[in-house]
Amino acid sequence: MFADGLLLSLVIWTPILGGALVLFAGDREPSGARKIALAVSIATFVLSIPLYTQFNTDTHLLQFVERNSWIPAFNIEYFIGIDGISMPLILLTSFTTIIVIISSWEVIQYRVSQYMAAFLFMEGFMIGTFSALDSILFFMFFEAMLVPMFLVIGIWGGANRIYATIKFFLYTFIGSVLMLVALIYMYSKTGSFSILDFHLLRLTMTEQILIFLAFLVAFAVKVPMWPVHTWLPDAHVEAPTGGSVILAAIMLKVGGYGFLRFSLPITPDASAELDWLIITMSLTAVVYIGFVALVQRDMKKLIAYSSIAHMGFVTLGFFIVFRIMDGDSSATGSALALEGGMVQMISHGFISAAMFLCVGVIYDRMHSREIADYGGVVNTMPVFAAFMVFFAMANAGLPGTSGFVGEFMVILASFRASFWIAFLAATILILGAAYTLWMIKRVIFGEIANDNVRALTDINNREILYLGILAVAILALGLWPYPLVEVMHPTIENLLNHISQSKL
Amino acid sequence: MESIYLAIPLTSLLGAIIAGFFGKQIGREAAHWAAILGVGASFVLSLVVLKDVAFDGAAVYNQSVYTWMVSDGIHFEIGFLIDSLSALMMVVVTSVSLTVHIYTIGYMQDDPGYQRFFSYISLFTFSMLMLVMSNNFLQLFFGWEAVGLVSYLLIGFWYTRETAIYANLKAFMVNRVGDFGFLMGIAVLVAYTGSLDYIEVFDRSDKMASATIQVIPGLDWSVITLACILLFIGAMGKSAQVPLHVWLPDSMEGPTPISALIHAATMVTAGIFMVARMSPLFEQSETALSVVLVIGATTAILMGLIGIVQNDIKRVVAYSTLSQLGYMTVALGASAYSAAIFHLMTHAFFKALLFLAAGSVIIAMHHEQDIRKMGGLKKYMPITYWVSLVGSLALIGFPGTSGYFSKDAILVATQNSNIPGSGYAYLMLLIGVFVTALYTFRMFFLVFHGEERIDESTRAHLHETPPVVTIPLILLAIPSAIIGWITIGPVLFGGYFEDAIIVFKEHGAMAAVAETFHSSFNFVLHGFRGLPVYLAAAGVIVAWVFYLKKPSLAVTVKEKSGFLYRLLEQKYYFDRFNEIVFAATARGVGHVFWRIGDALVIDGLVVNGSARLVGWFSGVIRQVQTGYLNHYAFVMITGLILLLGWAVLA
């Protein structure tokens, strides 16, 4: 139907142009803005489906490539394309955006068109980030997505939103400045901003370590990894539900994606040298953050901390490979670790979205996120309670749900590296269940705690729709992860081959 | 056959889906029919499979249903392994489940969550079947956690009760501790064999027997021992072995039918089943077997003793279950896997019977569960009385009942075991026989005999429960009485388990039992020459003296044994210990990390600290920007002079 590259461009630019359209349509007719936004998001999703169905799983080469000169003076190109790593994330993005727009349908009454437009812009920028193969293009998208999110939190956020937005912006911005320096340095050596050229660039260990650290700051903040994680709970708490969903489901993944696209292939020797640092940070995320999550009183904060812990599995899976390979790229376990990290990203996209939406559902009714204000919600909202318990179980990594798959893979793989790494990672089985189900006990179960809970009404069809879609997605991925893992194989194998060869 | 295998779990699942998602629309009756027909179909088909395996000598079936995932060359499959062990388990699970389904119609008839309950127990049956039919560790773990999920939902079935939702969280958490070990065990196996398939893992397990691993630097541990102990930690969680037993007594907060189905007959025996399934691995590590033996024996005796001081009818039976699970675990440790599974089977029937009989009493007593407020129920509830007697006799191992055969096989096997710790285990089990008889008949006498301590309003309505309750009881009483007599020969000594359970020659405990066995009748006679029968009789007599003949004696003993009694009453302080050490510490650590780590150091010092630093610095710099033209002119001229001076001099 389309030339390969054009299709990908369409997936990027349809939501952005659609967002502009929604913005110009204005708020005179809020329901019109909603409908256009929904139509645009569905169109984008439909356009993104061929990226999966026409994806060639036999090759690691980039697909749907489009390459045009953009700023010839600096050899900057409009260069996009996808592989087995980015494609699932793009589909996750186009999928989640639909959910967010449906979920905001009645809740957002203030500046509707601007709200909807912000999410469509974000969708385009995020897909652009995952598609970009020119590092400047990547950087532009990477930065651009902050702006609508900044506005979403700053305009539709909670009481303390100004502190949260500034913290969010400064944290993420400072990280990316260093990345830009690294990109320009590599440009000075290759004369190109193409990420693929960077992959082939030979670098000394000192150069690699400095570049690695620059990337680390940028991506660690995004993921977020301990100890640069404290912006996330604040941002989540203040963000409106839709903002939290996109933040948790997609934006954090940009960090994980960055490690795979930049850090590992560009600085493999430094990654191997400093893997202990990332592994330590990841395990700290699982254990330390697990304990912190346990004592949270605010549901959104609890889920935010839980996100950090679960994202710890992503970075652990990505960097444990060096200990598994130990110089041998064919050692079993290394692909398992990388693919496990990837699966964990996709799964966390579904589950964190679902959890934040659940909190949103009761927040809309009670205007409180405090666990202590709830109790016995199941009595008045049985259908909702069933959903929330299911999502909580997925969050606790129950087999049969997607939450299990990635964790299982990473734990199995990390045992090959070390008993104790696997041991600490596996504590998520206990900690994850503890913080999630203890919250469920206090919020969902029990006697009706107060009159506000008594007055609750169960979820309506619209809410059932989007929670139901997510439940199906979580279950499907948990019962049959084969199709997802299958598309990654060639890319992951190629990546492993690549990083096992020294660039010194 | 393949489609039959697939249909066995799926019909139960279908029942669960219908009752769960459409329960409101189709109504109570249709919902329970959907569930019962689903499980009933599973039962009938399981019987077909058992007939195939046991009588027609069908070959072992080991096939994948679908590929869950392939990563790194490791095939993650969903598939079935149908052999003597799984066929037997399938019949045990579905038969008990079916009787419980029928019983539930009566027990839950007034409950608003009627359809939900049926949906859960059918879902449980599905999960349990997936567990026992699995041919790989992935599906085993899926079933393992899925039954845990249903158990969680069912313990907290009455979700407004604080005690129930406390108990279900506790059950899930303690099981997760076990699952943590289990998952690590699976990780060891996958790391060394590169497979999740049982048979492949077994075939390649010799690699692990010779390999060592340094978990603690400097200490070489055998990999197979490590793997087996980690797997066994999983079994300890699910099968409630000390110290991971604490969740099971509390699980009695759930409705009685599920106490019978899940927390007595089937789910809690999953750990026993798993270890028996892994016999080719456990056989290779005497250290692991020794651990199994000691943990089992300790559980058997400690939990039995607590049973003596309990006053809640369900809790007595619960502690009895813990103790009997200890017996099965000892059998596993003694390499008498077949005896463990045999006891698992007889226990499933008589313990489900005892629980459901207790439920029958509870219904009649209008949900009074304290045995001190019962007494003399025999004349009001004759059917319940007689089936309870059958169950109690089977539990204490009365010669000829099903429990006699299975328990005696375990005792003889333990006696003849040469695994380190078997002497201790045998002694504990012997004392346990006396204790079992004591607590069982203490309960039996206090409930059915002696003076009536029932309050008047209850007595006025006291009568036998309806047939929907009593028929399942009778159905369970039959196997409780006779199944041991019929099946011990073929199952234990006829080579039934040859295709599933592997025992090394040097672990000859079961071989020794086989030598003493000639026929069921002979086995009974032989029993009279051993100690256990008389120990059991002594237990019954002591119970009779203390609780019927001379109740004042029981009071005196209780008062004289102050500390000992308190120790038992407080269940050896396990709960208190866990609350203080684990729960409180975890919260404390969480607070420290949050308030000091995150809020004070990272946010306070580093993040906001940097912001304040920047603010302070710009505050200082701002002093320079006064806005007065003469200041600027002054600085400009000074600068110009300095610059010129430097240029001239240089």
Interface residues (C-beta under 8 A of the other chain):
Chain A: K167 Y171 P227 T230 W231 Y288 I289 F291 V292 A293 L294 V295 Q296 T332 G333 S334 A335 L336 E339 G340 G376 V378 N379 V389 M393 L398 P399 G400 F404 V405 F408 M409 I411 L412 A413 F415 R416 F419 W420 A422 F423 A426 T427 L429 I430 A433 A434 L437 W438 K441 I444 F445 G446 E447 L479 W480 P481 Y482 V485 E486
Chain B: Y66 T67 W68 M69 V70 S71 D72 G73 I74 L138 F141 F142 W144 E145 A146 L149 L153 G156 Y159 T160 E162 I165 Y166 L169 F172 M173 R176 V177 D179 F180 L183 M184 I186 A187 V188 V190 A191 G194 I213 V215 A586 R587 V589 G590 H591 F593 W594 G597 D598 I602 D603 V606 V607
